[in-house]
């Protein structure tokens, strides 16, 4: 009976430990929430997936990822940081959207073959969507990104435990611009083609408890994609 009770308490303890998730934002003692950019891990190497061409555009998009080399007792082998041992694919393309665990993108002009890197910062790109309906209506070629750009929980990693943000750029990677405010978690976004607008919602940890919950403030925003400058405007539906 005694052993059974000990076992029950041990299981309860292990279960509670497993469910103990870290907050998405950890604030320093001085209250300043500025977080330095993570340095790239020198033990990993960059690798590119096969290029992607989006219909009616003049660019090839090369997804860039990084693989870590593990050294076993007999030989070294490659393993994807997101998709498991032995996989050399880290991205996928479907219906105008690239998804995966991308460290960067390289844009190649089809005619000149000149290339341009999206950013020199250490970020993780979780998805990239081409705004096809906006292109059909206005001829503007625009990409929208969901990005992890800061180690907000201070665990020295960039992953889905950190704040998700929203970025935008031209089809060639120029004007790579952050739309969500600093330390705002992206909730969702969508386009309304009839208005040529991109709407998005984000949430601010206004009570600074490190989590995003019903006590925090939601911001409602949009940009007019037909404008030369992408100016963020607030709106209040409620």
C-alpha positions as CSV (number, residue, x, y, z in Angstrom):
1,X,0.0,0.0,0.0
2,X,2.8,2.4,0.9
3,X,4.6,1.7,-2.4
4,X,1.4,2.4,-4.3
5,X,0.9,5.8,-2.5
6,X,4.5,6.7,-3.3
7,X,3.9,5.8,-7.0
8,X,0.8,7.9,-7.2
9,X,2.5,10.9,-5.8
10,X,5.5,10.4,-8.1
11,X,3.1,10.3,-11.1
12,X,1.4,13.5,-10.0
13,X,4.7,15.2,-9.6
14,X,6.0,14.2,-13.0
15,X,2.7,15.2,-14.7
16,X,2.8,18.6,-13.1
17,X,6.4,19.1,-14.2
18,X,5.6,18.1,-17.7
19,X,2.8,20.7,-17.9
20,X,4.9,23.5,-16.5
21,X,5.3,25.7,-19.6
22,X,7.6,28.6,-19.6
23,X,6.0,32.1,-20.3
24,X,6.5,33.5,-23.8
25,X,8.1,36.6,-22.3
26,X,10.5,36.7,-19.4
27,X,11.2,40.2,-18.1
28,X,14.6,41.2,-16.6
29,X,14.7,42.6,-13.1
30,X,15.4,46.2,-14.3
31,X,12.1,46.1,-16.3
32,X,13.8,46.9,-19.6
33,X,12.4,44.4,-22.2
34,X,14.9,45.0,-24.9
35,X,16.4,41.7,-26.0
36,X,19.6,41.3,-27.8
37,X,19.6,39.3,-31.1
38,X,20.8,35.7,-30.8
39,X,24.1,34.9,-32.5
40,X,24.0,32.2,-35.1
41,X,25.0,28.8,-33.9
42,X,28.5,28.1,-35.4
43,X,28.0,24.3,-35.1
44,X,25.3,24.3,-37.8
45,X,25.6,24.6,-41.6
46,X,23.3,26.3,-44.0
47,X,21.5,24.3,-46.6
48,X,19.0,25.3,-49.4
49,X,15.8,23.6,-50.5
50,X,15.0,23.5,-54.2
51,X,13.9,26.9,-55.6
52,X,10.2,27.8,-55.8
53,X,8.7,29.9,-58.5
54,X,5.4,31.6,-57.9
55,X,3.2,32.0,-61.0
56,X,3.5,35.3,-62.9
57,X,6.5,36.5,-60.9
58,X,10.1,37.1,-62.1
59,X,11.8,35.6,-59.1
60,X,12.9,32.2,-57.9
61,X,12.7,31.9,-54.1
62,X,15.4,29.7,-52.4
63,X,14.4,28.6,-48.9
64,X,17.4,28.5,-46.6
65,X,17.7,26.4,-43.4
66,X,20.4,25.2,-41.1
67,X,21.3,21.7,-40.1
68,X,23.2,20.6,-37.1
69,X,26.0,18.0,-37.4
70,X,25.9,15.3,-34.7
71,X,29.0,13.2,-34.1
72,X,28.3,9.6,-33.2
73,X,30.7,6.9,-32.1
74,X,31.4,5.8,-35.7
75,X,30.6,8.7,-38.0
76,X,28.9,12.0,-38.2
77,X,25.4,12.4,-39.6
78,X,23.0,15.3,-40.5
79,X,19.8,15.9,-38.8
80,X,17.1,18.6,-39.3
81,X,16.5,20.8,-36.3
82,X,12.8,20.6,-37.0
83,X,11.9,17.5,-39.0
84,X,14.0,14.7,-37.5
85,X,17.1,12.8,-38.2
86,X,18.2,12.3,-41.8
87,X,15.7,14.7,-43.4
88,X,17.2,17.2,-45.9
89,X,13.8,19.0,-46.5
90,X,12.7,21.7,-44.1
91,X,10.1,23.6,-46.2
92,X,7.0,22.9,-48.3
93,X,5.1,24.9,-50.9
94,X,1.3,24.8,-51.4
95,X,-1.2,27.3,-52.8
96,X,1.0,30.4,-52.8
97,X,2.5,29.6,-49.4
98,X,5.9,28.4,-48.3
99,X,6.0,26.9,-44.8
100,X,8.5,25.2,-42.6
101,X,11.4,26.3,-40.3
102,X,13.3,28.7,-42.5
103,X,16.4,30.7,-41.5
104,X,16.4,33.0,-44.5
105,X,15.3,33.4,-48.2
106,X,17.3,34.1,-51.2
107,X,15.6,35.8,-54.2
108,X,16.9,35.2,-57.7
109,X,16.0,37.3,-60.7
110,X,15.1,34.9,-63.4
111,X,16.5,36.9,-66.2
112,X,19.7,38.4,-64.7
113,X,20.2,35.5,-62.2
114,X,21.3,38.1,-59.6
115,X,20.4,37.1,-56.1
116,X,19.4,39.0,-53.0
117,X,19.2,37.8,-49.4
118,X,16.1,38.7,-47.4
119,X,17.9,39.6,-44.1
120,X,21.1,39.4,-42.3
121,X,19.4,38.9,-38.9
122,X,19.1,35.6,-37.0
123,X,15.3,34.9,-37.3
124,X,13.0,32.0,-38.0
125,X,10.5,32.2,-40.8
126,X,7.5,29.9,-40.2
127,X,5.4,30.8,-43.3
128,X,5.5,33.1,-46.4
129,X,2.4,33.8,-48.4
130,X,2.1,35.5,-51.8
131,X,-0.9,37.7,-51.9
132,X,-2.3,36.4,-55.2
133,X,-5.7,38.1,-54.9
134,X,-4.1,41.5,-54.4
135,X,-1.8,40.8,-57.4
136,X,-4.8,39.9,-59.6
137,X,-6.5,43.2,-58.6
138,X,-3.7,45.7,-58.4
139,X,-0.6,43.9,-60.1
140,X,1.3,44.5,-56.8
141,X,3.4,41.5,-55.9
142,X,3.6,41.2,-52.1
143,X,4.8,38.6,-49.6
144,X,3.6,38.3,-46.0
145,X,5.6,36.4,-43.3
146,X,5.0,34.9,-39.9
147,X,8.4,35.4,-38.1
148,X,10.1,34.6,-34.8
149,X,12.6,37.4,-34.4
150,X,13.4,37.5,-30.7
151,X,14.3,35.1,-28.0
152,X,11.5,36.5,-25.8
153,X,11.5,33.6,-23.2
154,X,15.3,33.9,-22.9
155,X,16.1,30.2,-23.4
156,X,18.8,30.9,-26.1
157,X,16.6,29.4,-28.8
158,X,14.2,30.7,-31.4
159,X,11.2,28.5,-31.7
160,X,7.4,28.5,-31.3
161,X,7.8,29.2,-27.6
162,X,8.8,32.7,-28.5
163,X,6.5,35.6,-29.7
164,X,5.2,35.3,-33.3
165,X,5.3,38.4,-35.4
166,X,4.1,39.7,-38.8
167,X,6.3,41.0,-41.6
168,X,5.7,42.1,-45.2
169,X,7.9,42.6,-48.3
170,X,7.9,43.0,-52.0
171,X,8.3,39.9,-54.2
172,X,12.1,40.4,-54.4
173,X,12.5,40.7,-50.6
174,X,12.9,44.5,-50.6
175,X,11.1,46.6,-48.0
176,X,11.1,43.7,-45.4
177,X,9.0,45.5,-42.8
178,X,7.7,44.4,-39.4
179,X,4.0,45.2,-38.9
180,X,3.3,44.0,-35.3
181,X,4.5,46.2,-32.5
182,X,7.4,45.1,-30.4
183,X,6.5,42.3,-28.0
184,X,3.0,41.9,-29.4
185,X,2.0,38.3,-30.2
186,X,0.4,37.9,-33.6
187,X,-3.1,36.4,-33.3
188,X,-4.1,36.2,-37.0
189,X,-4.2,38.1,-40.2
190,X,-6.1,38.2,-43.5
191,X,-6.6,40.3,-46.6
192,X,-9.8,42.0,-47.8
193,X,-9.2,42.4,-51.6
194,X,-12.2,44.6,-52.2
195,X,-10.5,47.2,-49.9
196,X,-6.9,46.3,-50.8
197,X,-6.2,45.9,-47.1
198,X,-4.3,43.5,-44.9
199,X,-6.0,43.3,-41.5
200,X,-4.3,41.7,-38.5
201,X,-4.8,41.3,-34.7
202,X,-2.1,41.2,-32.1
203,X,-2.1,41.0,-28.3
204,X,0.1,42.8,-25.8
205,X,1.1,41.4,-22.4
206,X,-0.2,44.5,-20.7
207,X,-0.2,43.0,-17.2
208,X,3.4,41.7,-17.8
209,X,2.9,38.3,-16.4
210,X,4.8,36.7,-19.3
211,X,1.7,35.1,-20.9
212,X,-1.0,36.2,-23.3
213,X,-4.5,35.8,-21.8
214,X,-7.9,37.4,-21.4
215,X,-6.5,40.1,-19.1
216,X,-4.3,41.5,-21.9
217,X,-5.0,44.1,-24.6
218,X,-5.8,43.2,-28.2
219,X,-4.9,45.6,-31.0
220,X,-6.8,45.7,-34.3
221,X,-4.8,47.1,-37.2
222,X,-4.6,47.3,-41.0
223,X,-2.5,48.6,-43.8
224,X,-3.6,49.8,-47.2
225,X,-1.7,47.6,-49.7
226,X,-2.3,50.1,-52.6
227,X,-0.3,52.8,-50.8
228,X,3.4,53.3,-51.6
229,X,4.2,53.4,-47.9
230,X,2.7,50.7,-45.7
231,X,1.4,52.7,-42.9
232,X,-0.2,50.9,-40.0
233,X,-3.6,52.2,-38.9
234,X,-5.6,51.3,-35.8
235,X,-9.3,50.5,-35.9
236,X,-11.8,49.6,-33.2
237,X,-14.5,47.1,-34.2
238,X,-15.8,46.9,-30.6
